[in-house]
Amino acid sequence: MKARITVTLKSGVLDPQGKAIEGALHGLGFADAANVRQGKIIEMKLDETNEAAARARVEDMCRKLLANPVMENYSIEISA
């Protein structure tokens, strides 16, 4: 199975990289870009063949390492 994890900062958490990207976009003439937030995408292959078991395994990975639950949200997509 394949897993794709999208990690983003929770709303209300300061996002200096998002602000820097927004400023750069404005400097390039994209003045309509607003409230830019950045995140990360993690993709991996799992040996697991059961989708529910794969999702549970990735949830455990997110809680233990891949995301900081105090500051970040995450979503998981599992595919064959």
PDB file with SEQRES, HELIX, SHEET and CRYST1 records, atoms N, CA, C and O in Angstrom:
SEQRES   1 A   80  MET LYS ALA ARG ILE THR VAL THR LEU LYS SER GLY VAL          
SEQRES   2 A   80  LEU ASP PRO GLN GLY LYS ALA ILE GLU GLY ALA LEU HIS          
SEQRES   3 A   80  GLY LEU GLY PHE ALA ASP ALA ALA ASN VAL ARG GLN GLY          
SEQRES   4 A   80  LYS ILE ILE GLU MET LYS LEU ASP GLU THR ASN GLU ALA          
SEQRES   5 A   80  ALA ALA ARG ALA ARG VAL GLU ASP MET CYS ARG LYS LEU          
SEQRES   6 A   80  LEU ALA ASN PRO VAL MET GLU ASN TYR SER ILE GLU ILE          
SEQRES   7 A   80  SER ALA                                                      
HELIX    1 AA1 PRO A   16  GLY A   27  1                                  12    
HELIX    2 AA2 GLU A   51  MET A   61  1                                  11    
HELIX    3 AA3 CYS A   62  LEU A   66  3                                   5    
SHEET    1 AA1 3 GLY A  39  LYS A  45  0                                        
SHEET    2 AA1 3 LYS A   2  LEU A   9 -1                                        
SHEET    3 AA1 3 GLU A  72  SER A  79 -1                                        
CRYST1    1.000    1.000    1.000  90.00  90.00  90.00 P 1           1          
ATOM      1  N   MET A   1       0.848  -1.178   0.000  1.00  0.00           N  
ATOM      2  CA  MET A   1       0.000   0.000   0.000  1.00  0.00           C  
ATOM      3  C   MET A   1       0.891   1.238   0.000  1.00  0.00           C  
ATOM      4  O   MET A   1       2.057   1.190   0.391  1.00  0.00           O  
ATOM      5  N   LYS A   2       0.316   2.328  -0.443  1.00  0.00           N  
ATOM      6  CA  LYS A   2       1.009   3.615  -0.427  1.00  0.00           C  
ATOM      7  C   LYS A   2       0.262   4.547   0.508  1.00  0.00           C  
ATOM      8  O   LYS A   2      -0.964   4.499   0.608  1.00  0.00           O  
ATOM      9  N   ALA A   3       1.008   5.385   1.181  1.00  0.00           N  
ATOM     10  CA  ALA A   3       0.415   6.370   2.081  1.00  0.00           C  
ATOM     11  C   ALA A   3       0.919   7.752   1.692  1.00  0.00           C  
ATOM     12  O   ALA A   3       2.086   7.941   1.349  1.00  0.00           O  
ATOM     13  N   ARG A   4       0.010   8.701   1.757  1.00  0.00           N  
ATOM     14  CA  ARG A   4       0.355  10.109   1.517  1.00  0.00           C  
ATOM     15  C   ARG A   4      -0.188  10.879   2.718  1.00  0.00           C  
ATOM     16  O   ARG A   4      -1.391  10.885   2.979  1.00  0.00           O  
ATOM     17  N   ILE A   5       0.722  11.526   3.442  1.00  0.00           N  
ATOM     18  CA  ILE A   5       0.370  12.271   4.637  1.00  0.00           C  
ATOM     19  C   ILE A   5       0.584  13.754   4.353  1.00  0.00           C  
ATOM     20  O   ILE A   5       1.667  14.164   3.936  1.00  0.00           O  
ATOM     21  N   THR A   6      -0.445  14.543   4.580  1.00  0.00           N  
ATOM     22  CA  THR A   6      -0.348  15.992   4.418  1.00  0.00           C  
ATOM     23  C   THR A   6      -0.364  16.614   5.808  1.00  0.00           C  
ATOM     24  O   THR A   6      -1.302  16.415   6.579  1.00  0.00           O  
ATOM     25  N   VAL A   7       0.683  17.367   6.116  1.00  0.00           N  
ATOM     26  CA  VAL A   7       0.819  17.988   7.435  1.00  0.00           C  
ATOM     27  C   VAL A   7       0.765  19.506   7.248  1.00  0.00           C  
ATOM     28  O   VAL A   7       1.516  20.067   6.450  1.00  0.00           O  
ATOM     29  N   THR A   8      -0.125  20.159   7.986  1.00  0.00           N  
ATOM     30  CA  THR A   8      -0.246  21.622   7.928  1.00  0.00           C  
ATOM     31  C   THR A   8      -0.300  22.186   9.341  1.00  0.00           C  
ATOM     32  O   THR A   8      -0.685  21.500  10.287  1.00  0.00           O  
ATOM     33  N   LEU A   9       0.088  23.429   9.462  1.00  0.00           N  
ATOM     34  CA  LEU A   9      -0.007  24.094  10.758  1.00  0.00           C  
ATOM     35  C   LEU A   9      -1.469  24.366  11.086  1.00  0.00           C  
ATOM     36  O   LEU A   9      -2.265  24.661  10.194  1.00  0.00           O  
ATOM     37  N   LYS A  10      -1.819  24.267  12.354  1.00  0.00           N  
ATOM     38  CA  LYS A  10      -3.172  24.605  12.783  1.00  0.00           C  
ATOM     39  C   LYS A  10      -3.408  26.088  12.572  1.00  0.00           C  
ATOM     40  O   LYS A  10      -2.477  26.890  12.639  1.00  0.00           O  
ATOM     41  N   SER A  11      -4.664  26.449  12.315  1.00  0.00           N  
ATOM     42  CA  SER A  11      -4.974  27.871  12.169  1.00  0.00           C  
ATOM     43  C   SER A  11      -4.669  28.554  13.488  1.00  0.00           C  
ATOM     44  O   SER A  11      -4.905  27.990  14.557  1.00  0.00           O  
ATOM     45  N   GLY A  12      -4.155  29.745  13.415  1.00  0.00           N  
ATOM     46  CA  GLY A  12      -3.769  30.477  14.612  1.00  0.00           C  
ATOM     47  C   GLY A  12      -2.307  30.305  14.982  1.00  0.00           C  
ATOM     48  O   GLY A  12      -1.778  31.078  15.781  1.00  0.00           O  
ATOM     49  N   VAL A  13      -1.640  29.293  14.409  1.00  0.00           N  
ATOM     50  CA  VAL A  13      -0.212  29.098  14.652  1.00  0.00           C  
ATOM     51  C   VAL A  13       0.557  29.952  13.644  1.00  0.00           C  
ATOM     52  O   VAL A  13       0.297  29.888  12.442  1.00  0.00           O  
ATOM     53  N   LEU A  14       1.490  30.738  14.132  1.00  0.00           N  
ATOM     54  CA  LEU A  14       2.292  31.605  13.277  1.00  0.00           C  
ATOM     55  C   LEU A  14       3.024  30.782  12.226  1.00  0.00           C  
ATOM     56  O   LEU A  14       3.627  29.756  12.541  1.00  0.00           O  
ATOM     57  N   ASP A  15       2.969  31.238  10.970  1.00  0.00           N  
ATOM     58  CA  ASP A  15       3.597  30.527   9.854  1.00  0.00           C  
ATOM     59  C   ASP A  15       4.573  31.473   9.139  1.00  0.00           C  
ATOM     60  O   ASP A  15       4.220  32.066   8.120  1.00  0.00           O  
ATOM     61  N   PRO A  16       5.807  31.621   9.669  1.00  0.00           N  
ATOM     62  CA  PRO A  16       6.749  32.552   9.050  1.00  0.00           C  
ATOM     63  C   PRO A  16       7.119  32.165   7.616  1.00  0.00           C  
ATOM     64  O   PRO A  16       7.345  33.047   6.787  1.00  0.00           O  
ATOM     65  N   GLN A  17       7.183  30.879   7.309  1.00  0.00           N  
ATOM     66  CA  GLN A  17       7.494  30.488   5.929  1.00  0.00           C  
ATOM     67  C   GLN A  17       6.355  30.881   4.993  1.00  0.00           C  
ATOM     68  O   GLN A  17       6.596  31.343   3.877  1.00  0.00           O  
ATOM     69  N   GLY A  18       5.128  30.701   5.439  1.00  0.00           N  
ATOM     70  CA  GLY A  18       3.975  31.121   4.639  1.00  0.00           C  
ATOM     71  C   GLY A  18       4.012  32.618   4.376  1.00  0.00           C  
ATOM     72  O   GLY A  18       3.734  33.062   3.261  1.00  0.00           O  
ATOM     73  N   LYS A  19       4.355  33.401   5.399  1.00  0.00           N  
ATOM     74  CA  LYS A  19       4.453  34.860   5.236  1.00  0.00           C  
ATOM     75  C   LYS A  19       5.561  35.228   4.254  1.00  0.00           C  
ATOM     76  O   LYS A  19       5.393  36.140   3.445  1.00  0.00           O  
ATOM     77  N   ALA A  20       6.699  34.523   4.317  1.00  0.00           N  
ATOM     78  CA  ALA A  20       7.799  34.785   3.400  1.00  0.00           C  
ATOM     79  C   ALA A  20       7.388  34.462   1.956  1.00  0.00           C  
ATOM     80  O   ALA A  20       7.714  35.206   1.031  1.00  0.00           O  
ATOM     81  N   ILE A  21       6.676  33.357   1.776  1.00  0.00           N  
ATOM     82  CA  ILE A  21       6.195  32.993   0.440  1.00  0.00           C  
ATOM     83  C   ILE A  21       5.216  34.048  -0.067  1.00  0.00           C  
ATOM     84  O   ILE A  21       5.281  34.465  -1.224  1.00  0.00           O  
ATOM     85  N   GLU A  22       4.316  34.471   0.803  1.00  0.00           N  
ATOM     86  CA  GLU A  22       3.343  35.501   0.427  1.00  0.00           C  
ATOM     87  C   GLU A  22       4.052  36.789   0.009  1.00  0.00           C  
ATOM     88  O   GLU A  22       3.689  37.401  -0.996  1.00  0.00           O  
ATOM     89  N   GLY A  23       5.061  37.201   0.778  1.00  0.00           N  
ATOM     90  CA  GLY A  23       5.813  38.409   0.432  1.00  0.00           C  
ATOM     91  C   GLY A  23       6.518  38.272  -0.907  1.00  0.00           C  
ATOM     92  O   GLY A  23       6.539  39.212  -1.701  1.00  0.00           O  
ATOM     93  N   ALA A  24       7.099  37.098  -1.162  1.00  0.00           N  
ATOM     94  CA  ALA A  24       7.776  36.864  -2.441  1.00  0.00           C  
ATOM     95  C   ALA A  24       6.780  36.891  -3.598  1.00  0.00           C  
ATOM     96  O   ALA A  24       7.072  37.438  -4.661  1.00  0.00           O  
ATOM     97  N   LEU A  25       5.610  36.302  -3.388  1.00  0.00           N  
ATOM     98  CA  LEU A  25       4.583  36.335  -4.443  1.00  0.00           C  
ATOM     99  C   LEU A  25       4.155  37.767  -4.737  1.00  0.00           C  
ATOM    100  O   LEU A  25       3.989  38.144  -5.897  1.00  0.00           O  
ATOM    101  N   HIS A  26       3.980  38.557  -3.693  1.00  0.00           N  
ATOM    102  CA  HIS A  26       3.630  39.966  -3.897  1.00  0.00           C  
ATOM    103  C   HIS A  26       4.719  40.683  -4.678  1.00  0.00           C  
ATOM    104  O   HIS A  26       4.434  41.486  -5.567  1.00  0.00           O  
ATOM    105  N   GLY A  27       5.978  40.384  -4.337  1.00  0.00           N  
ATOM    106  CA  GLY A  27       7.100  40.994  -5.040  1.00  0.00           C  
ATOM    107  C   GLY A  27       7.165  40.615  -6.507  1.00  0.00           C  
ATOM    108  O   GLY A  27       7.720  41.352  -7.321  1.00  0.00           O  
ATOM    109  N   LEU A  28       6.598  39.469  -6.843  1.00  0.00           N  
ATOM    110  CA  LEU A  28       6.569  39.009  -8.234  1.00  0.00           C  
ATOM    111  C   LEU A  28       5.317  39.470  -8.972  1.00  0.00           C  
ATOM    112  O   LEU A  28       5.090  39.094 -10.122  1.00  0.00           O  
ATOM    113  N   GLY A  29       4.511  40.284  -8.307  1.00  0.00           N  
ATOM    114  CA  GLY A  29       3.338  40.829  -8.962  1.00  0.00           C  
ATOM    115  C   GLY A  29       2.048  40.066  -8.703  1.00  0.00           C  
ATOM    116  O   GLY A  29       1.027  40.356  -9.326  1.00  0.00           O  
ATOM    117  N   PHE A  30       2.075  39.109  -7.806  1.00  0.00           N  
ATOM    118  CA  PHE A  30       0.868  38.345  -7.480  1.00  0.00           C  
ATOM    119  C   PHE A  30       0.246  38.922  -6.209  1.00  0.00           C  
ATOM    120  O   PHE A  30       0.202  38.263  -5.171  1.00  0.00           O  
ATOM    121  N   ALA A  31      -0.232  40.153  -6.308  1.00  0.00           N  
ATOM    122  CA  ALA A  31      -0.737  40.882  -5.152  1.00  0.00           C  
ATOM    123  C   ALA A  31      -1.995  40.255  -4.561  1.00  0.00           C  
ATOM    124  O   ALA A  31      -2.328  40.516  -3.405  1.00  0.00           O  
ATOM    125  N   ASP A  32      -2.687  39.445  -5.329  1.00  0.00           N  
ATOM    126  CA  ASP A  32      -3.917  38.843  -4.828  1.00  0.00           C  
ATOM    127  C   ASP A  32      -3.675  37.615  -3.940  1.00  0.00           C  
ATOM    128  O   ASP A  32      -4.624  37.083  -3.364  1.00  0.00           O  
ATOM    129  N   ALA A  33      -2.436  37.161  -3.823  1.00  0.00           N  
ATOM    130  CA  ALA A  33      -2.121  36.029  -2.938  1.00  0.00           C  
ATOM    131  C   ALA A  33      -2.235  36.500  -1.487  1.00  0.00           C  
ATOM    132  O   ALA A  33      -1.610  37.485  -1.094  1.00  0.00           O  
ATOM    133  N   ALA A  34      -3.034  35.791  -0.703  1.00  0.00           N  
ATOM    134  CA  ALA A  34      -3.258  36.208   0.685  1.00  0.00           C  
ATOM    135  C   ALA A  34      -3.373  34.983   1.589  1.00  0.00           C  
ATOM    136  O   ALA A  34      -3.741  33.894   1.149  1.00  0.00           O  
ATOM    137  N   ASN A  35      -3.054  35.189   2.841  1.00  0.00           N  
ATOM    138  CA  ASN A  35      -3.164  34.127   3.853  1.00  0.00           C  
ATOM    139  C   ASN A  35      -2.443  32.853   3.424  1.00  0.00           C  
ATOM    140  O   ASN A  35      -2.979  31.756   3.581  1.00  0.00           O  
ATOM    141  N   VAL A  36      -1.250  32.986   2.891  1.00  0.00           N  
ATOM    142  CA  VAL A  36      -0.478  31.841   2.420  1.00  0.00           C  
ATOM    143  C   VAL A  36       0.017  31.041   3.628  1.00  0.00           C  
ATOM    144  O   VAL A  36       0.588  31.594   4.568  1.00  0.00           O  
ATOM    145  N   ARG A  37      -0.216  29.736   3.579  1.00  0.00           N  
ATOM    146  CA  ARG A  37       0.246  28.815   4.609  1.00  0.00           C  
ATOM    147  C   ARG A  37       1.020  27.715   3.901  1.00  0.00           C  
ATOM    148  O   ARG A  37       0.651  27.319   2.795  1.00  0.00           O  
ATOM    149  N   GLN A  38       2.051  27.228   4.496  1.00  0.00           N  
ATOM    150  CA  GLN A  38       2.823  26.152   3.889  1.00  0.00           C  
ATOM    151  C   GLN A  38       2.744  24.919   4.775  1.00  0.00           C  
ATOM    152  O   GLN A  38       2.447  25.013   5.966  1.00  0.00           O  
ATOM    153  N   GLY A  39       3.008  23.781   4.189  1.00  0.00           N  
ATOM    154  CA  GLY A  39       2.978  22.534   4.934  1.00  0.00           C  
ATOM    155  C   GLY A  39       3.956  21.560   4.309  1.00  0.00           C  
ATOM    156  O   GLY A  39       4.892  21.960   3.617  1.00  0.00           O  
ATOM    157  N   LYS A  40       3.732  20.279   4.558  1.00  0.00           N  
ATOM    158  CA  LYS A  40       4.609  19.268   3.975  1.00  0.00           C  
ATOM    159  C   LYS A  40       3.786  18.049   3.595  1.00  0.00           C  
ATOM    160  O   LYS A  40       2.739  17.773   4.182  1.00  0.00           O  
ATOM    161  N   ILE A  41       4.282  17.334   2.606  1.00  0.00           N  
ATOM    162  CA  ILE A  41       3.666  16.088   2.163  1.00  0.00           C  
ATOM    163  C   ILE A  41       4.710  14.993   2.314  1.00  0.00           C  
ATOM    164  O   ILE A  41       5.854  15.139   1.883  1.00  0.00           O  
ATOM    165  N   ILE A  42       4.300  13.906   2.929  1.00  0.00           N  
ATOM    166  CA  ILE A  42       5.180  12.747   3.125  1.00  0.00           C  
ATOM    167  C   ILE A  42       4.532  11.575   2.406  1.00  0.00           C  
ATOM    168  O   ILE A  42       3.368  11.258   2.652  1.00  0.00           O  
ATOM    169  N   GLU A  43       5.276  10.935   1.524  1.00  0.00           N  
ATOM    170  CA  GLU A  43       4.778   9.766   0.819  1.00  0.00           C  
ATOM    171  C   GLU A  43       5.637   8.572   1.182  1.00  0.00           C  
ATOM    172  O   GLU A  43       6.854   8.686   1.329  1.00  0.00           O  
ATOM    173  N   MET A  44       4.985   7.414   1.326  1.00  0.00           N  
ATOM    174  CA  MET A  44       5.739   6.202   1.667  1.00  0.00           C  
ATOM    175  C   MET A  44       5.018   4.968   1.143  1.00  0.00           C  
ATOM    176  O   MET A  44       3.816   4.983   0.877  1.00  0.00           O  
ATOM    177  N   LYS A  45       5.784   3.919   1.008  1.00  0.00           N  
ATOM    178  CA  LYS A  45       5.245   2.611   0.635  1.00  0.00           C  
ATOM    179  C   LYS A  45       5.257   1.752   1.890  1.00  0.00           C  
ATOM    180  O   LYS A  45       6.214   1.773   2.664  1.00  0.00           O  
ATOM    181  N   LEU A  46       4.183   0.997   2.079  1.00  0.00           N  
ATOM    182  CA  LEU A  46       4.060   0.109   3.224  1.00  0.00           C  
ATOM    183  C   LEU A  46       3.888  -1.315   2.726  1.00  0.00           C  
ATOM    184  O   LEU A  46       3.259  -1.535   1.691  1.00  0.00           O  
ATOM    185  N   ASP A  47       4.435  -2.284   3.444  1.00  0.00           N  
ATOM    186  CA  ASP A  47       4.271  -3.685   3.086  1.00  0.00           C  
ATOM    187  C   ASP A  47       2.874  -4.197   3.421  1.00  0.00           C  
ATOM    188  O   ASP A  47       2.474  -5.263   2.953  1.00  0.00           O  
ATOM    189  N   GLU A  48       2.146  -3.456   4.216  1.00  0.00           N  
ATOM    190  CA  GLU A  48       0.804  -3.857   4.647  1.00  0.00           C  
ATOM    191  C   GLU A  48      -0.141  -3.982   3.445  1.00  0.00           C  
ATOM    192  O   GLU A  48      -0.089  -3.158   2.531  1.00  0.00           O  
ATOM    193  N   THR A  49      -1.002  -5.004   3.440  1.00  0.00           N  
ATOM    194  CA  THR A  49      -1.956  -5.193   2.347  1.00  0.00           C  
ATOM    195  C   THR A  49      -3.385  -4.842   2.755  1.00  0.00           C  
ATOM    196  O   THR A  49      -4.255  -4.716   1.893  1.00  0.00           O  
ATOM    197  N   ASN A  50      -3.636  -4.684   4.037  1.00  0.00           N  
ATOM    198  CA  ASN A  50      -4.952  -4.333   4.543  1.00  0.00           C  
ATOM    199  C   ASN A  50      -5.029  -2.823   4.742  1.00  0.00           C  
ATOM    200  O   ASN A  50      -4.217  -2.249   5.468  1.00  0.00           O  
ATOM    201  N   GLU A  51      -6.008  -2.176   4.098  1.00  0.00           N  
ATOM    202  CA  GLU A  51      -6.087  -0.711   4.153  1.00  0.00           C  
ATOM    203  C   GLU A  51      -6.289  -0.193   5.576  1.00  0.00           C  
ATOM    204  O   GLU A  51      -5.642   0.777   5.971  1.00  0.00           O  
ATOM    205  N   ALA A  52      -7.162  -0.813   6.342  1.00  0.00           N  
ATOM    206  CA  ALA A  52      -7.410  -0.359   7.715  1.00  0.00           C  
ATOM    207  C   ALA A  52      -6.153  -0.501   8.577  1.00  0.00           C  
ATOM    208  O   ALA A  52      -5.848   0.375   9.387  1.00  0.00           O  
ATOM    209  N   ALA A  53      -5.435  -1.594   8.401  1.00  0.00           N  
ATOM    210  CA  ALA A  53      -4.199  -1.793   9.162  1.00  0.00           C  
ATOM    211  C   ALA A  53      -3.131  -0.787   8.739  1.00  0.00           C  
ATOM    212  O   ALA A  53      -2.384  -0.280   9.575  1.00  0.00           O  
ATOM    213  N   ALA A  54      -3.061  -0.500   7.439  1.00  0.00           N  
ATOM    214  CA  ALA A  54      -2.092   0.483   6.943  1.00  0.00           C  
ATOM    215  C   ALA A  54      -2.400   1.862   7.519  1.00  0.00           C  
ATOM    216  O   ALA A  54      -1.498   2.577   7.958  1.00  0.00           O  
ATOM    217  N   ARG A  55      -3.687   2.231   7.514  1.00  0.00           N  
ATOM    218  CA  ARG A  55      -4.081   3.535   8.062  1.00  0.00           C  
ATOM    219  C   ARG A  55      -3.734   3.621   9.548  1.00  0.00           C  
ATOM    220  O   ARG A  55      -3.228   4.646  10.006  1.00  0.00           O  
ATOM    221  N   ALA A  56      -3.999   2.562  10.296  1.00  0.00           N  
ATOM    222  CA  ALA A  56      -3.681   2.545  11.729  1.00  0.00           C  
ATOM    223  C   ALA A  56      -2.180   2.692  11.948  1.00  0.00           C  
ATOM    224  O   ALA A  56      -1.744   3.402  12.855  1.00  0.00           O  
ATOM    225  N   ARG A  57      -1.399   2.023  11.118  1.00  0.00           N  
ATOM    226  CA  ARG A  57       0.071   2.103  11.239  1.00  0.00           C  
ATOM    227  C   ARG A  57       0.553   3.527  10.978  1.00  0.00           C  
ATOM    228  O   ARG A  57       1.390   4.048  11.714  1.00  0.00           O  
ATOM    229  N   VAL A  58       0.021   4.155   9.926  1.00  0.00           N  
ATOM    230  CA  VAL A  58       0.434   5.521   9.585  1.00  0.00           C  
ATOM    231  C   VAL A  58      -0.052   6.507  10.654  1.00  0.00           C  
ATOM    232  O   VAL A  58       0.664   7.452  10.987  1.00  0.00           O  
ATOM    233  N   GLU A  59      -1.257   6.301  11.192  1.00  0.00           N  
ATOM    234  CA  GLU A  59      -1.738   7.146  12.302  1.00  0.00           C  
ATOM    235  C   GLU A  59      -0.743   7.108  13.459  1.00  0.00           C  
ATOM    236  O   GLU A  59      -0.426   8.142  14.048  1.00  0.00           O  
ATOM    237  N   ASP A  60      -0.253   5.913  13.778  1.00  0.00           N  
ATOM    238  CA  ASP A  60       0.717   5.754  14.858  1.00  0.00           C  
ATOM    239  C   ASP A  60       2.009   6.507  14.533  1.00  0.00           C  
ATOM    240  O   ASP A  60       2.586   7.160  15.401  1.00  0.00           O  
ATOM    241  N   MET A  61       2.459   6.411  13.274  1.00  0.00           N  
ATOM    242  CA  MET A  61       3.659   7.142  12.849  1.00  0.00           C  
ATOM    243  C   MET A  61       3.469   8.647  12.998  1.00  0.00           C  
ATOM    244  O   MET A  61       4.376   9.352  13.442  1.00  0.00           O  
ATOM    245  N   CYS A  62       2.286   9.136  12.626  1.00  0.00           N  
ATOM    246  CA  CYS A  62       2.012  10.573  12.719  1.00  0.00           C  
ATOM    247  C   CYS A  62       2.025  11.037  14.170  1.00  0.00           C  
ATOM    248  O   CYS A  62       2.603  12.075  14.492  1.00  0.00           O  
ATOM    249  N   ARG A  63       1.394  10.274  15.028  1.00  0.00           N  
ATOM    250  CA  ARG A  63       1.344  10.647  16.458  1.00  0.00           C  
ATOM    251  C   ARG A  63       2.726  10.632  17.097  1.00  0.00           C  
ATOM    252  O   ARG A  63       3.024  11.458  17.960  1.00  0.00           O  
ATOM    253  N   LYS A  64       3.577   9.683  16.671  1.00  0.00           N  
ATOM    254  CA  LYS A  64       4.880   9.520  17.314  1.00  0.00           C  
ATOM    255  C   LYS A  64       5.994  10.353  16.701  1.00  0.00           C  
ATOM    256  O   LYS A  64       6.953  10.692  17.394  1.00  0.00           O  
ATOM    257  N   LEU A  65       5.894  10.698  15.397  1.00  0.00           N  
ATOM    258  CA  LEU A  65       7.020  11.375  14.758  1.00  0.00           C  
ATOM    259  C   LEU A  65       6.653  12.387  13.683  1.00  0.00           C  
ATOM    260  O   LEU A  65       7.193  13.494  13.674  1.00  0.00           O  
ATOM    261  N   LEU A  66       5.758  12.039  12.788  1.00  0.00           N  
ATOM    262  CA  LEU A  66       5.583  12.824  11.564  1.00  0.00           C  
ATOM    263  C   LEU A  66       4.869  14.153  11.758  1.00  0.00           C  
ATOM    264  O   LEU A  66       5.047  15.062  10.947  1.00  0.00           O  
ATOM    265  N   ALA A  67       4.073  14.291  12.800  1.00  0.00           N  
ATOM    266  CA  ALA A  67       3.345  15.539  13.041  1.00  0.00           C  
ATOM    267  C   ALA A  67       3.411  15.893  14.519  1.00  0.00           C  
ATOM    268  O   ALA A  67       3.457  15.018  15.383  1.00  0.00           O  
ATOM    269  N   ASN A  68       3.416  17.179  14.787  1.00  0.00           N  
ATOM    270  CA  ASN A  68       3.361  17.673  16.165  1.00  0.00           C  
ATOM    271  C   ASN A  68       1.900  18.029  16.442  1.00  0.00           C  
ATOM    272  O   ASN A  68       1.424  19.059  15.965  1.00  0.00           O  
ATOM    273  N   PRO A  69       1.182  17.207  17.196  1.00  0.00           N  
ATOM    274  CA  PRO A  69      -0.257  17.435  17.379  1.00  0.00           C  
ATOM    275  C   PRO A  69      -0.602  18.735  18.107  1.00  0.00           C  
ATOM    276  O   PRO A  69      -1.750  19.177  18.064  1.00  0.00           O  
ATOM    277  N   VAL A  70       0.352  19.335  18.757  1.00  0.00           N  
ATOM    278  CA  VAL A  70       0.110  20.613  19.426  1.00  0.00           C  
ATOM    279  C   VAL A  70      -0.025  21.733  18.390  1.00  0.00           C  
ATOM    280  O   VAL A  70      -0.845  22.637  18.552  1.00  0.00           O  
ATOM    281  N   MET A  71       0.778  21.669  17.332  1.00  0.00           N  
ATOM    282  CA  MET A  71       0.833  22.752  16.347  1.00  0.00           C  
ATOM    283  C   MET A  71       0.313  22.373  14.969  1.00  0.00           C  
ATOM    284  O   MET A  71       0.009  23.256  14.166  1.00  0.00           O  
ATOM    285  N   GLU A  72       0.204  21.068  14.672  1.00  0.00           N  
ATOM    286  CA  GLU A  72      -0.074  20.655  13.303  1.00  0.00           C  
ATOM    287  C   GLU A  72      -1.291  19.727  13.204  1.00  0.00           C  
ATOM    288  O   GLU A  72      -1.606  18.971  14.123  1.00  0.00           O  
ATOM    289  N   ASN A  73      -1.952  19.818  12.059  1.00  0.00           N  
ATOM    290  CA  ASN A  73      -2.989  18.883  11.659  1.00  0.00           C  
ATOM    291  C   ASN A  73      -2.391  17.975  10.601  1.00  0.00           C  
ATOM    292  O   ASN A  73      -1.418  18.344   9.943  1.00  0.00           O  
ATOM    293  N   TYR A  74      -2.958  16.798  10.433  1.00  0.00           N  
ATOM    294  CA  TYR A  74      -2.517  15.933   9.359  1.00  0.00           C  
ATOM    295  C   TYR A  74      -3.697  15.167   8.791  1.00  0.00           C  
ATOM    296  O   TYR A  74      -4.693  14.919   9.471  1.00  0.00           O  
ATOM    297  N   SER A  75      -3.557  14.797   7.521  1.00  0.00           N  
ATOM    298  CA  SER A  75      -4.545  13.936   6.885  1.00  0.00           C  
ATOM    299  C   SER A  75      -3.787  12.817   6.183  1.00  0.00           C  
ATOM    300  O   SER A  75      -2.645  12.986   5.756  1.00  0.00           O  
ATOM    301  N   ILE A  76      -4.446  11.680   6.075  1.00  0.00           N  
ATOM    302  CA  ILE A  76      -3.815  10.482   5.517  1.00  0.00           C  
ATOM    303  C   ILE A  76      -4.635   9.969   4.346  1.00  0.00           C  
ATOM    304  O   ILE A  76      -5.857   9.848   4.444  1.00  0.00           O  
ATOM    305  N   GLU A  77      -3.971   9.668   3.244  1.00  0.00           N  
ATOM    306  CA  GLU A  77      -4.596   9.007   2.104  1.00  0.00           C  
ATOM    307  C   GLU A  77      -3.871   7.672   1.907  1.00  0.00           C  
ATOM    308  O   GLU A  77      -2.643   7.626   1.834  1.00  0.00           O  
ATOM    309  N   ILE A  78      -4.636   6.605   1.823  1.00  0.00           N  
ATOM    310  CA  ILE A  78      -4.077   5.269   1.601  1.00  0.00           C  
ATOM    311  C   ILE A  78      -4.553   4.790   0.225  1.00  0.00           C  
ATOM    312  O   ILE A  78      -5.732   4.921  -0.107  1.00  0.00           O  
ATOM    313  N   SER A  79      -3.649   4.246  -0.558  1.00  0.00           N  
ATOM    314  CA  SER A  79      -4.012   3.689  -1.869  1.00  0.00           C  
ATOM    315  C   SER A  79      -3.224   2.413  -2.115  1.00  0.00           C  
ATOM    316  O   SER A  79      -2.220   2.137  -1.458  1.00  0.00           O  
ATOM    317  N   ALA A  80      -3.708   1.648  -3.079  1.00  0.00           N  
ATOM    318  CA  ALA A  80      -3.063   0.370  -3.402  1.00  0.00           C  
ATOM    319  C   ALA A  80      -1.771   0.587  -4.161  1.00  0.00           C  
ATOM    320  O   ALA A  80      -1.094  -0.378  -4.516  1.00  0.00           O  
TER     321      ALA A  80                                                      
END                                                                             
